[in-house]
Amino acid sequence: MHASLARRLPEIAALCKRYGVAHLELFGSATTPDFQPTTSDYDFLVELDAQAPGSLARRWTELADALEALLGRPVDLVNPRYIRNPYFLEAVNRSRTVVYDRQASQATG
């Protein structure tokens, strides 16, 4: 994970709690040394808690906007349940890194 994201983990966790994120993972170039903080975007796998208050669509778009504002770069959010292309899934699986997990967060306080 690139340092520009790593130093923002507490703030990202706060956004995840605010928008009812159950699980957030980073994938793609931001997990490699090839990441360029001035030109690259951040790619995230996101699983929202369907039981959290508010509409899923609104929470999804507001989370994307909040992450972009926080990180100062474009953000792409992908629901892993809807990845159908096996080649894309293979590429995602090679680089995915957990950023936030609500269950682990609750276990650690």
N, C-alpha and C positions, 0 to 999 in steps of 0.2 A: 504494500500500500504506500502510495506516495506521501511524503511528509506533509504536504499541504492539506491533505485530508486527515492524516493521523492526528495532527494537532487540533483538529476540529471535532474529534469524536464526542466529547461531552456535549457540545452544542447540537451535534447530529442526533445523539440519544434523546436530548430534550425535544427536538422536532419530532422524532419517532413517537415519543409519548404523547405529544400534543395532537398528532394526526392519526393515532391509533394504528401504528405500524406493529405488526407481530414479528416480522423478520425483514432485515435489510442486508443485502450483500452487494459488494462491489465486484465488477468484472471488467475485462477489457484492458485497455492500455494503462489505466491508472493503477493496475496491479503489477506493472512491469517497469523496468528502467527506461522504457521508451516514452513514458508519459512526459508531455511537454506542458507545464502548468500555464503557459500563456496562450496555447492554441488547442489543446486537447479538451475533450468533454469528459464528464463522469458518467459511467454507465452503472445503473443499479438494478438489481432484482428486488422487487418489493412485494411483500405479502401483507395486505391490510387485514385487520381484525374486522370481520363482518359484523360483530356484535358491538363495536365501538359506536359512540353517537355520531350522527351526521352522515350525509350521503357518501358512498364510496367514491363517486366521481368527483365530488367537491374536495374531499380529503386528498385524493390522488393529485389533482391539479394544484392544490394549495401546497402540498408537500413538495412537488416539483419546483414551484416558484420559490418556496422558502429555501430549498437546497441550493438553487441557482444564486439566490441573493447571498447566502452564507458563503458559498464556495467561489463566487465570482466567475463562474464558468457555466456553459450550458450543461444541462443534466438530462439524461434519457432514463426513463423508468420503464421497466419491463416486468410483467407478471410472469413468473416462471411456469405457471400452469398453462399458459397459452403459447409456449414455444413449441412449434410443430416441426420446424426444419431440423432434422437430425444433425446436420453439419454445424448449424448455428449453436445448437444445444451442446455439441461436443466442444466447440470453441469456448462457450460460456463456462462449461464445467472445468476446463483446464485452468481457468483463472479466477474463479469465484472465491471471494474472501468475505467472511462474516464481518459486518460492521456493527450490527445491532441485532440482538435477539431478546425479545421481551421476557421470555421464560428465564434466560440466563441473567438478565438484568434484575429481575425480581428475586432471584436466588442470591445475588450478591449484594442486594440492598438497594 
